[in-house]
Amino acid sequence: MTTRAQWIEETLRAELAPTHLEITDESGQHAGDRVESHFRVVVVSERFEGQMLIKRHRLTQDPLKPAFEQGMHALALHTYTPAEWAERQDAPASPPCRGGGH
């Protein structure tokens, strides 16, 4: 059986041909009974060259729509070009859950 994280990885690899991809299931950090519902994704792709942040996020989120329709609640995206990633080599950590059933 494929986990949601595995499906996200397979989908983004096929769509974006990333040079770097990290998928972290952060569901346990959130209130309520959340299983595979909150993810942090760091993706580095040449497809982001010349793209504004909103376009990068759309390129990443659009192929993942089926997961949202099946219960995924949140996706923290960190999208970089290879040159940006070479300078950074890390993405910000997700903030702590503020409650509210999320």
SERO-4910 file (N, C-alpha, C, O; in steps of 0.05 Angstrom, whole numbers):
BEGIN
 pado doro    nc1    nc2    nc3   cac1   cac2   cac3    cc1    cc2    cc3    oc1    oc2    oc3
  Met    A     17    -24      0      0      0      0     18     25      0     37     27     15
  Thr    A     11     44    -17     26     68    -19     17     88      2     -8     93      4
  Thr    A     35    101     16     27    122     34     23    147     19     31    150     -5
  Arg    A     10    166     31      5    192     18     32    206     12     35    218     -9
  Ala    A     51    204     30     77    216     25     91    204      1    103    218    -15
  Gln    A     89    177     -2    100    164    -26     86    173    -51     99    178    -72
  Trp    A     60    176    -50     44    185    -73     52    213    -81     56    220   -104
  Ile    A     55    231    -60     64    258    -66     91    258    -79     95    272    -99
  Glu    A    109    242    -69    136    241    -80    135    232   -109    147    244   -127
  Glu    A    121    210   -115    119    200   -142    107    220   -161    116    224   -183
  Thr    A     86    233   -151     72    253   -168     90    277   -174     91    285   -197
  Leu    A    103    288   -154    120    311   -159    145    304   -175    155    320   -191
  Arg    A    156    280   -171    179    272   -188    170    271   -217    186    280   -235
  Ala    A    147    260   -223    137    259   -251    131    286   -262    136    291   -286
  Glu    A    120    304   -246    111    330   -256    133    351   -258    134    367   -277
  Leu    A    152    350   -238    171    372   -236    200    364   -241    218    381   -243
  Ala    A    206    338   -243    233    329   -247    252    343   -228    272    355   -237
  Pro    A    247    342   -202    263    357   -183    292    347   -180    297    323   -184
  Thr    A    310    366   -175    337    358   -169    340    353   -139    360    341   -130
  His    A    321    362   -123    320    357    -95    291    357    -86    275    374    -95
  Leu    A    283    338    -69    256    336    -60    255    324    -32    267    303    -27
  Glu    A    242    338    -14    239    329     14    209    330     20    196    350     15
  Ile    A    198    308     30    170    308     39    170    298     67    180    277     74
  Thr    A    158    315     85    157    309    113    128    309    122    113    328    118
  Asp    A    120    287    134     93    285    145     93    298    172    105    288    191
  Glu    A     80    321    174     78    336    199     52    333    213     45    349    230
  Ser    A     36    313    206     10    309    217      9    307    247     -9    317    260
  Gly    A     29    294    258     30    290    287     34    316    303     31    316    327
  Gln    A     42    337    290     46    363    303     20    379    304     21    402    314
  His    A     -2    369    295    -26    384    293    -48    372    310    -49    348    316
  Ala    A    -66    389    318    -88    381    336   -107    362    322   -110    362    298
  Gly    A   -120    346    338   -140    328    328   -128    301    318   -104    297    320
  Asp    A   -145    285    308   -137    258    298   -129    261    269   -145    255    251
  Arg    A   -105    269    264    -96    274    236    -76    252    229    -56    248    242
  Val    A    -82    239    207    -64    219    196    -59    226    167    -77    228    151
  Glu    A    -33    230    160    -26    238    133    -42    261    123    -53    260    101
  Ser    A    -44    282    139    -61    305    132    -45    331    128    -54    349    114
  His    A    -22    333    140     -5    357    139     23    350    130     36    333    141
  Phe    A     32    363    108     58    357     97     74    382     92     63    403     86
  Arg    A    100    379     94    119    400     87    134    389     63    145    367     64
  Val    A    135    405     42    149    397     17    170    417     10    164    441      7
  Val    A    194    408      6    216    425     -4    222    413    -32    229    390    -34
  Val    A    219    430    -52    223    420    -80    241    440    -95    236    464    -94
  Val    A    261    429   -108    279    445   -124    277    435   -153    280    411   -159
  Ser    A    270    453   -171    265    445   -199    272    467   -218    268    491   -213
  Glu    A    283    459   -241    289    478   -262    263    490   -273    264    512   -285
  Arg    A    241    477   -269    215    487   -279    207    513   -265    190    528   -274
  Phe    A    220    519   -242    214    543   -228    230    568   -238    225    590   -229
  Glu    A    249    563   -256    265    585   -266    246    606   -279    229    600   -295
  Gly    A    250    631   -270    234    654   -281    205    655   -272    190    672   -282
  Gln    A    197    637   -253    169    636   -244    167    651   -217    183    648   -200
  Met    A    145    666   -215    139    679   -189    130    657   -170    123    635   -178
  Leu    A    131    664   -144    125    644   -123     97    632   -127     94    608   -124
  Ile    A     77    648   -133     50    637   -137     49    617   -159     35    596   -156
  Lys    A     63    621   -181     64    602   -203     78    576   -194     70    554   -201
  Arg    A    100    579   -179    114    555   -169     96    538   -151     95    514   -153
  His    A     81    552   -134     62    538   -116     40    524   -132     33    502   -126
  Arg    A     30    537   -152      9    525   -169     20    500   -184      7    480   -186
  Leu    A     45    503   -194     57    480   -208     60    456   -189     59    433   -198
  Thr    A     64    462   -164     67    440   -144     41    430   -133     37    406   -130
  Gln    A     22    448   -128     -4    440   -116    -23    427   -136    -36    408   -129
  Asp    A    -24    438   -160    -44    428   -179    -44    397   -183    -65    385   -182
  Pro    A    -20    385   -186    -21    356   -189    -28    341   -164    -34    317   -165
  Leu    A    -28    355   -141    -35    342   -116    -64    345   -107    -72    337    -86
  Lys    A    -80    357   -125   -109    361   -118   -123    336   -109   -140    338    -91
  Pro    A   -118    313   -121   -132    289   -111   -127    283    -82   -145    273    -68
  Ala    A   -104    289    -72    -98    285    -43   -115    303    -26   -124    294     -5
  Phe    A   -119    328    -34   -136    346    -19   -165    336    -19   -179    338      1
  Glu    A   -174    325    -41   -201    315    -43   -204    290    -26   -227    283    -19
  Gln    A   -182    277    -19   -183    252     -3   -174    257     26   -166    238     39
  Gly    A   -174    282     36   -169    286     64   -144    300     72   -140    306     95
  Met    A   -126    306     52   -102    321     60   -111    349     67   -128    361     53
  His    A   -101    360     89   -111    385     99    -92    409     93   -101    431     88
  Ala    A    -66    404     95    -47    426     92    -21    417     79    -13    394     81
  Leu    A    -10    437     64     15    432     50     32    457     52     26    477     40
  Ala    A     54    454     67     73    476     69     93    473     47    108    453     46
  Leu    A     94    492     28    111    490      5    135    509      7    133    532     15
  His    A    158    498     -1    183    513     -3    194    506    -31    204    484    -35
  Thr    A    192    524    -50    199    519    -77    223    536    -86    223    560    -82
  Tyr    A    243    523    -97    268    537   -104    278    528   -132    273    506   -141
  Thr    A    292    546   -144    307    539   -168    333    526   -159    341    528   -136
  Pro    A    347    512   -176    373    500   -168    393    521   -158    407    516   -139
  Ala    A    394    544   -170    412    565   -161    404    576   -134    422    580   -117
  Glu    A    379    579   -129    370    588   -102    377    567    -81    385    574    -59
  Trp    A    372    542    -88    378    521    -69    408    518    -63    416    513    -40
  Ala    A    424    523    -83    453    521    -80    462    542    -59    481    537    -44
  Glu    A    449    565    -58    455    586    -38    444    579    -11    457    585      9
  Arg    A    420    567    -10    406    562     16    414    536     29    424    535     52
  Gln    A    410    514     14    414    487     24    396    479     47    400    458     60
  Asp    A    376    495     53    357    489     74    332    506     70    332    527     57
  Ala    A    310    497     82    285    512     81    276    517    109    283    503    128
  Pro    A    260    538    113    250    544    140    233    521    151    220    507    137
  Ala    A    235    518    177    219    498    191    190    508    192    185    532    191
  Ser    A    171    490    195    143    497    198    139    508    226    151    499    245
  Pro    A    121    528    228    115    538    254     99    518    271     87    500    260
  Pro    A     99    521    297     83    503    314     53    506    308     44    527    300
  Cys    A     39    484    312     10    485    308     -3    504    328      5    505    352
  Arg    A    -22    520    318    -35    539    336    -63    529    345    -79    544    356
  Gly    A    -68    503    341    -93    491    350   -115    496    330   -111    498    306
  Gly    A   -139    498    340   -162    504    323   -171    480    307   -186    483    287
  Gly    A   -163    456    315   -172    432    300   -158    427    274   -167    410    258
  His    A   -136    441    269   -121    437    245   -100    417    249    -85    411    231
***
